[in-house]
Amino acid sequence: ELIAPLIERFEEQTGIDVAVRYAGSTELAATILEEGAGGPADVFFAQDPASLGTVALAGRFSELPEDIHAAVPARFTDAAGRWVGISGRARVVAYDATVVSIDELPATEDAFTASDWRGRTALAPTNGSFLAFVAAKILLEGEAATLAWLTSMADNDAPTYAGNSAIVAAVDDGQVETGLVNHYYRFRLAAEEPDTVIENYFFPEATAGSLVMPAGAGILAEAPHRDAATTFVEYLLSPEAQEYFANETYEYPLVPGVPVASGLPPLESIPTPAVDLSLLATELDAATDLVAEAGLL
């Protein structure tokens, strides 16, 4: 429902037919690896860099043309040029502004393990973005510290939900006061329900909790339709597509010069940790194991 209208525009403008297989990014990454070199895919368009990194580490991407790879800031692309960021998703705290004051919210996610936050902060432990956040925390702080945080959240009775949408709905419904989600869910809800009680809080300190993760795309090494695939990725980085992401899906456009949606802070103002997004895939299995070990599943 979010991407199909943009793909339809691409088809109309180029005359190129696009056959899309929609699924979760981790599921699609696994499918690409299972299919191997004979698979039918030309492009992998994923919601998180960890899934893209899984395919890249397996050697399944070809190197992108330099003009594509250089179209967005280096921190939102693969260091080896195998995938490029298309739109940005900032990790935030969605909170019920009728019961929580912004002054109460902590500087980092670590403070949510305190007893005064017991049962008040929701998580989505099986969500791809949450697992990528956990992978980033491993890279930044190590497995022991990350497991300690996850276990403390479980011990603090953090409610768990299937995904970000469910968390935002629960916060808006008064079931829980805060939740760790991606920023755009609040904006999508507000577009449907302008009287929502939810606001976004961006952590003021650069930790895994303030990570900005790109959705991105790469071209498969044995793409049957390489020229069309290149045209498609170029289109995703065009002003038209970048404005679509800003105004229709409320994500951050990653091509410099494209304005963000009204109400969003500039991307440059978000304090983000120094983590190589290309390496998130190396810790994804560990992240899943730690979430399970902590008892959050």
C-alpha positions in Angstrom: 0.0 0.0 0.0 3.0 2.3 0.5 5.2 1.4 -2.4 2.8 0.2 -5.1 1.7 3.7 -6.1 5.3 4.7 -6.7 6.1 1.6 -8.8 3.0 2.3 -10.9 4.3 5.8 -11.6 7.6 4.2 -12.7 5.8 1.8 -15.0 3.7 4.6 -16.6 6.7 6.8 -17.1 9.2 4.2 -18.5 7.0 1.5 -20.0 8.9 -1.0 -18.0 6.8 -3.7 -16.4 7.6 -4.5 -12.8 6.8 -7.9 -11.2 6.9 -7.4 -7.4 7.1 -10.0 -4.7 6.1 -8.4 -1.4 7.2 -9.9 1.9 9.3 -9.0 5.0 12.8 -7.9 4.2 14.4 -10.8 6.2 12.2 -13.3 4.5 13.1 -11.9 1.0 16.8 -11.9 1.9 16.6 -15.6 2.8 14.7 -16.4 -0.4 17.3 -14.6 -2.5 20.1 -16.7 -0.8 18.1 -19.9 -1.2 17.4 -19.3 -4.9 21.1 -18.6 -5.6 22.4 -17.4 -9.0 19.5 -18.8 -10.9 16.9 -16.7 -9.1 14.5 -14.4 -11.0 15.1 -11.2 -9.0 16.7 -8.1 -10.5 16.4 -5.8 -7.5 16.2 -6.3 -3.8 14.4 -3.3 -2.2 14.5 -3.7 1.6 13.3 -1.8 4.6 16.5 -2.2 6.6 20.3 -2.3 6.0 20.7 -5.5 7.9 18.7 -7.4 5.3 20.6 -5.7 2.5 23.8 -6.5 4.3 22.9 -10.2 4.5 22.5 -10.4 0.7 25.7 -8.3 0.2 27.8 -10.5 2.5 26.7 -13.5 0.5 28.1 -11.9 -2.7 24.7 -11.7 -4.3 24.8 -8.0 -5.3 26.7 -6.4 -8.1 28.5 -3.1 -7.6 26.3 -0.1 -8.3 27.2 2.6 -10.8 29.1 5.4 -9.2 26.5 8.0 -9.9 23.9 5.9 -8.0 26.2 5.1 -5.1 27.2 8.7 -4.7 23.7 10.2 -4.8 23.2 10.0 -1.0 25.5 10.6 1.9 28.1 7.9 2.4 26.7 6.9 5.9 23.5 5.7 4.2 25.1 3.4 1.6 27.2 0.3 1.6 30.8 1.0 1.9 31.6 -1.3 -1.0 28.9 0.2 -3.2 26.7 -2.9 -3.3 23.5 -1.2 -2.1 22.3 2.4 -1.7 20.0 4.0 0.8 16.6 5.2 -0.6 14.8 6.7 2.4 15.5 7.1 6.1 13.8 5.9 9.2 14.8 7.3 12.6 14.3 5.4 15.8 12.2 7.3 18.2 10.0 7.1 21.3 6.3 7.3 20.5 4.6 8.6 23.6 1.2 9.6 24.8 1.5 13.3 25.3 -1.6 13.4 27.5 0.1 11.3 30.3 3.8 11.7 29.6 5.6 15.0 29.7 8.5 15.4 27.3 10.6 16.4 30.3 10.1 13.0 31.8 11.7 11.2 28.8 15.2 10.0 29.1 18.3 10.9 27.1 18.9 7.3 25.9 17.0 4.0 25.8 19.0 2.7 28.7 17.0 4.6 31.2 13.8 2.7 30.3 15.1 -0.2 32.5 14.6 1.9 35.6 11.8 0.9 38.0 9.8 4.0 37.4 9.3 2.9 33.8 8.1 -0.5 34.7 5.4 -1.7 32.2 5.4 1.7 30.4 7.6 1.1 27.3 6.6 -1.2 24.5 8.9 -3.2 22.3 8.4 -5.2 19.0 11.0 -7.9 19.5 10.4 -9.7 16.2 10.3 -6.6 14.1 13.1 -6.2 11.6 13.8 -2.6 12.6 14.0 -3.5 16.3 16.4 -6.4 15.5 18.6 -4.0 13.4 18.6 -1.6 16.4 19.7 -4.5 18.7 22.4 -5.4 16.1 23.6 -1.7 16.2 23.7 -1.9 20.0 25.8 -5.0 19.8 28.3 -3.2 17.5 28.4 -0.2 19.8 28.3 -1.7 23.2 29.0 -5.4 22.9 26.9 -8.5 23.4 27.0 -8.5 27.2 25.8 -5.0 27.6 23.1 -5.5 25.0 21.8 -8.7 26.6 21.8 -6.9 30.0 19.6 -4.1 28.5 17.2 -6.6 26.8 17.0 -8.7 30.0 16.4 -5.6 32.1 13.6 -4.5 29.8 12.0 -7.9 30.0 12.3 -7.9 33.8 10.8 -4.4 33.8 7.6 -5.9 32.2 8.0 -4.1 28.9 4.9 -5.0 26.9 5.7 -6.6 23.5 3.8 -6.3 20.3 4.0 -7.8 16.8 5.2 -4.6 15.1 5.5 -0.8 15.2 2.0 -0.3 13.9 0.6 -2.3 16.8 2.7 -0.3 19.3 1.5 3.0 18.0 -2.1 1.9 18.1 -1.6 0.7 21.7 -0.1 4.0 22.7 -2.9 6.0 21.0 -5.5 3.7 22.7 -4.0 4.3 26.2 -2.8 0.7 26.6 0.8 1.7 27.1 2.5 5.1 27.6 5.6 4.9 25.3 7.1 2.6 22.7 10.3 2.3 20.7 9.4 2.6 17.0 10.4 4.2 13.7 9.4 7.9 13.4 7.0 7.7 10.5 4.3 5.6 12.2 3.1 8.5 14.2 2.8 10.6 11.1 0.8 7.9 9.2 -1.5 7.6 12.1 -2.0 11.4 12.4 -2.9 11.5 8.6 -5.8 9.2 9.4 -6.6 10.4 13.0 -5.6 14.1 13.3 -6.5 14.1 17.0 -4.0 11.4 18.0 -2.4 11.8 21.4 0.9 10.5 20.1 4.1 12.6 19.7 7.6 11.5 18.7 10.6 12.0 20.9 14.1 11.9 19.4 16.8 10.9 21.9 19.2 13.8 22.4 22.2 11.5 22.8 23.8 9.4 20.0 23.2 5.7 20.9 21.6 2.8 19.1 18.3 4.3 20.2 18.7 7.3 17.9 19.9 5.3 14.9 18.7 6.4 11.4 18.3 3.3 9.2 17.8 3.5 5.5 15.5 1.4 3.4 17.6 0.7 0.4 18.1 -1.2 -2.8 20.7 -3.3 -4.6 20.9 -4.9 -8.0 21.4 -8.7 -8.0 24.7 -10.0 -9.4 22.9 -12.1 -12.1 20.0 -9.7 -12.7 18.2 -10.9 -15.9 17.2 -7.3 -16.7 20.1 -5.3 -15.6 19.4 -2.1 -17.6 15.8 -2.0 -16.4 17.0 -2.7 -12.8 19.4 0.3 -13.0 16.7 2.5 -14.4 14.5 1.5 -11.5 17.1 2.2 -8.8 17.8 5.6 -10.5 14.1 6.4 -10.3 14.0 5.7 -6.6 16.6 8.4 -6.2 14.9 10.9 -8.5 13.4 14.1 -7.1 9.9 12.7 -7.8 10.4 9.5 -5.8 12.3 11.3 -3.0 9.4 13.8 -2.6 7.0 10.8 -2.6 8.9 9.3 0.4 8.9 12.6 2.2 5.2 13.5 1.7 3.4 10.2 1.3 5.3 7.8 3.6 6.8 10.4 5.9 10.3 9.0 5.7 13.4 11.0 5.3 14.5 11.6 1.7 18.2 10.8 1.5 19.1 12.7 -1.7 20.3 16.2 -0.5 18.1 19.1 -1.2 14.7 17.4 -1.0 12.6 18.9 1.9 11.4 16.7 4.7 7.7 16.5 5.7 6.3 19.3 7.9 6.9 18.6 11.5 10.0 16.5 11.1 13.3 17.8 12.4 16.1 18.0 9.8 18.0 14.8 9.4 21.2 16.5 10.2 19.9 17.6 13.6 19.5 14.0 14.8 22.5 12.8 16.9 23.3 9.4 15.4 25.9 6.9 16.5 29.0 6.2 14.5 28.1 2.7 13.3 28.8 1.2 9.9 25.4 0.2 8.6 27.0 -2.3 6.3 28.0 -4.3 9.4 24.5 -4.7 10.9 24.0 -7.9 9.0 27.0 -9.5 10.8 25.2 -9.2 14.1 21.7 -10.0 13.1 21.8 -13.6 14.2 23.3 -12.6 17.5 20.6 -10.0 17.9 17.8 -12.5 17.4 19.5 -14.9 19.8 19.9 -12.3 22.5 16.3 -11.2 22.2 15.2 -14.8 22.7 17.7 -15.3 25.6 16.3 -12.2 27.3 12.9 -13.8 27.3 11.3 -11.2 25.1 9.9 -13.7 22.6 
